Amino acid sequence: MRTTLICTLLSLALTAPALADDALIARPDVQQYLNDVAASENMPRDKLDALFAQVQLKPNILAILDRPSTSRPWYQFRGNFVNPARIKAGTKFWQANAATLAAVSARYGVPAEVIVAIIGAETNYGSNTGSFRVIDALSTVAFDYPRRADFFRKELTQFLLLAREENEDPLSFKGSYAGAMGWPQFMPSSFRQYAVDWSGDHHRDIWNNADDAIASVANYLAAHGWEKNGPTMDVVNVDSDQVDALLADKFNLHYTVAEMMAKGIKPLHEVDPQRKAVLFALDTEPDFTRYYLGYTNFYVITRYNKSTLYASAVLELAEGIKSAYGEAATAPKSTGSWGKPKP
């Protein structure tokens, strides 16, 4: 991904007649979008035409988006992320990147295990970052999926800008079916705001550079309000007729712990009563629901992925990785000898 955007667009302009997707380029909505981007972002219109001649809309992405949503309970969801294989892989990832994780954690105040767990939850430590060309994925939803068109057209524009900023070939970026990119699975707007060039090579390479990916995750969490050494979540007893209303507000930090307690939500451990919290529930087994308060750091993880199941899984995975990493660090090292010979 080292070809410059200008050179790439020029080369595409030369080959466009043979490769053009006339159906896409001729569409009035695409024409209007390209006019708008050319005017607002100072991008040559003919070069945009040449680029979008190479775009391939992917109907299989629309099929994925149209699948009925399924909400699994926690006791079924948990094992996809919190399991021995992912904990072991996370421990190895930490060991391989210990110096960077220590430095990044010190800079941003985010624990190493949380950074590792998010990368593990998102892409299994970079092993599954997606196989779609990002421009194809974003264009498919932007132009052929009306319910999300506005959001994805904005992300498509953000993607064109990041390709220009990174001086990269826009056709070379790979990501998920939704256009999420790299080990942290950033959307283009998040990449432009939070991706970090930790390695200092003048590229924010979250696809191949572990240093950049680690720092980018930490920067995202810190920018959304991560509190250094702050609590994350706590089990509570519930004696309230306002549970449903509080659960419906689980993605907003509207109440303090004191206000929650006044509503019948009682933490099992001592916590600052002025700390902000949300109430959420996990079905820990069939026919049994447990209630929790999520504090600011829990809320911040739901800014990364708007799901209390996801945030709970990240935090439990983080604890598992932290424990395994600590055990590996204190385990006795083999001397490599066969021992003393028998007398």
N, C-alpha and C positions, 0 to 999 in steps of 0.2 A: 504493500500500500504506500509506495513512495513516489508514484507518478503524480505530477502536479495536476491540480484541477484544470488549469488553463490548457496545458498540453493535452490532457485527456479530452476536454471538450473540443479542441481543435481537431484531434484525430477522429473523434466521433462525427464531426461536421463533414469530414472528407468521406466517411463511409456510410453516412446516414441514408442515401438513396437506396442502397442495396439492402439495408437492414431495417428500414423504418417500419414501425407499426402504424400504418396509415389510419387504422380504425381509432386508435387511441389519440393520436395527434390531431385528428380531424374533429374530435368531439368538442362541442362548444364549451362545456364545463372545463375541459382541460385547457383549451385555448384561453379562456378567461383567467384561469389560475396562472398560467405561464405569463400572461400579460401583467397580472398583478405582481407576481414575484419579480419580473424583470424591472418593473417600475419602482417597487418598494425597496428592493435589495440591491439595485444597481448591477443586475446580472444581464449580460447580452441575450436578447431574445433568441437570436439564431442559434446561439450555443445551447440554450435551454432546449430548443427544438431538437438539436442533434442528440442531446443527452436523453431526452424522453423518447426518442425514437428507439432507444435500446431497452426501454422499460417493458417488462413482461408482467401483465396482470395474472394473478394466480387464483383461479376459482376455488382451489382446495382451501385457501385461507378463509374464504367466505363460508365454506362448509364447516370449518372449525368454529368460526364465530357463531354460527347458527345452531350448534349443538345445544341441546337443553342443558341448562346449568344444574349441577348436582351439588348439594350441600351435604357433605359427609360429617358425621359427628366426630368429635375429637378422638375418641378411642379408635376410630378407623383411619383418620387423617394422620395421626401422630407418627405411625410407623413408617410412613413414606420419607420422613426427614430424620426422625430420632431412631437410629438403628446402629448396631455395632459397626457395619461397614462404613457408614458416613462419619461416625465418630473416629474410626481408625484413619480414614482418609484425611479428616480434618486435623488430626494430630500430626500426620506426616506433612501436611501443608504448613502447619505452624512451625514445625522443626526446620523445614526447608526455607522458611521466610522469617525466621525468628528476629533477626536484626531489624528488618524493615518494620515488622509488627510492633516491636518495642519502641522504635522511634516514632512511628505514626501514632501509636497509642499515647505517647507522651505529648505529642503536638496537639492532638485533637481531644484527648480525654476520653476516648472510647476504648473499652477493654479489647484486647487482642482476640479473645474468644468470641466476642460478638461479631467482630469483623469477619473472622474465619467462618462463623456459622452462617452469616448472610451469604457469603460467596458459596458456601456448601449448599445452602438451600436453593439458591438461584440457579447454579450451573454445575453442581457437584464438583466444585473447585476448578472450574474452567474446562471441564471435560465435555460439556454439552451447552454450547453457546448459541446454537441455532444454525440452520443451513440455508435460510432464505437470503437472497440479496435484500438488503434493507430497503433500497429504493423501490423494489418490486412489492415488498410487503406493505410499505406505507402507502404507495400509490394505489394498490388494490383496495385498501379500506377507504382511502381518501376519495376515490372516484366511483367505487362500486358498492359501498355500504353506507347508505344514507344516515342511519342512526348514529354513526360515529364519524361522519365525513368531516364535520367542522374541526373536531379535535385532531384528526389525522392529517388534514391539510396543513394545520399549524405545525404539526410534528414534521411533516414533509419539508416545509420551509426551513424549520430548524435544522433538519438533516442537511439540506443544501448549504446552509451557512456553516455548519460544522465541517463539512467536507472542504469548503473553501478555507476556513480557518486552519484546518489541519494540513492543508496542501496535499490532499489525498484524492485518489480516483473514487468518485462517488459510486461507481459500479462495483467496487471491490469490497465494500463493507458487507459483512454477513451478520445475521441476527435471527431472532425468533419470528414466528408468523405475525406477531404484532409490531415488529420493528425494534424490539428491545435488543440491546447490544452488549457484547463483551461479557466478562466474568461477572460483573455486577448487574447485568441486564438493565442498563440505563436506556430510557427513551432519549431521543435526540435533544429535547429541551433540558433534560436532567444532565446529559453529558455536557452541554455548553455551560451550565451553571455550576456543576459540582465535580466534573472530572479533573484530575490532578496529574500534572507531569512530575511525579515524585522522582523519577530517575534522572531528570534533567536533560533529556535528549530532544527537547522541543516538540515532543509529540505526546499527547495524552492517550497512550496505547492500552486500553482496557481489555484488548483481545489477547495480547501476547505477553504483556509486561506485568508480572505479579506486583511489583512495587507500585505501579500506577493504579492498578485495580484496588489494592489494599487501601491506599491513601484516598482514592475516590469514594469508597464506601464510608470511610471514617469522616471525610469532609461532608458528605451528604447528611449523615446522622448529626454531626456537630452543628451544621447549618440549620437543622430543624429543631435544635434545642436540647440535644443530649446533655444530661447533667453528669459531670464527672463524679464517680463513686455514688451516684444516686440509686435508690431502690428501683425495682422493675415491677413487681407484682406481688400480691399477697392474697392468700385464701381468706374468705370472710364468712361469717354467719349472717344470714338474712332473715329479718323479721320485719317485713315492710309490705305495704300495699302499693308501693310505687316502683316495684322491680321492673315491670314491663316498660315503663316510661324511661327509667334509667338505662336499661339495656338498649333501647332504641337510640339513645344518645351516646353510644359507646365510642364514637369516633370524635368526640368533642370534650375538651377539658373544661367543663363548665362548673364543676363542683369541687370544693375542698373536701378533705377527709372528714373534717368536722361537720360539714353539711351532709355528707353521706351518712355519718353516724346518727345525725338527727333524724334521718329518714329510715333508720333501722338497719343500716349496713355496718357491721361490726368487724373490723380487722382482727385477726387472731394474734398479731404481733404489734408492738408499739411502733407508731409512726407519727411524724410531725402532723398535727391536726390541720395545719394550714397548707399542707402539700396538696396539689391538685391530683384528681384521680378520676378514672372512669370505671364503671361496673360492667363486667362481662361474665359470660357463663361458658363452661365447658362440660360436655357430656362425657364424663370420664369412663363410663361403662353404660351398657343398655339400662334404660330406666333410672339413671342416676345422674343428676346435674350438680356440679359444684360451682360456686360463685367466687369471683376474684375481683379485687381492685387492681387496676393497672395504673401505675404512676407515670410521670412525665416520660421516662425512658421507654416504657412500654408503648405509650402513645407515639413516640418518635418512630419506633419500628413500624407502626401502622401507617406512618407517612411513606415509608418505603414500599409497603404492600398493604393495602387497606383490608386487612383481615386479622381478626383476633386469633384465629387458628394459626396463621402464619407467624404472628409475633410470639405466640406461646411456643411454637415449635422451634423458632430461632433461639429463644432463651433456654429451652431445655437442651437443645443440641449444643449450645455454647457451654452450658455447665458440664455436659458429658465430655466435650473436647478438652475443657480446662482440667477436669479431673484426670483424664487419660494422659494429657501432656505433662501434668505434674508427676504422675506415677512413672512415666517414661524417663523424666529428668532425674528422678531419685533412685531409679532401679540400679542395682549394682552392675558394674561393667565387667564383662568377661576379660580375663587376662590373656586368653588365647592359648594358655598352656594346657598340658594334659595332666598336670598334677605331679606329685612326687612319685618316683618309682617305689614299688614295694621293697621292703628290706629283704 
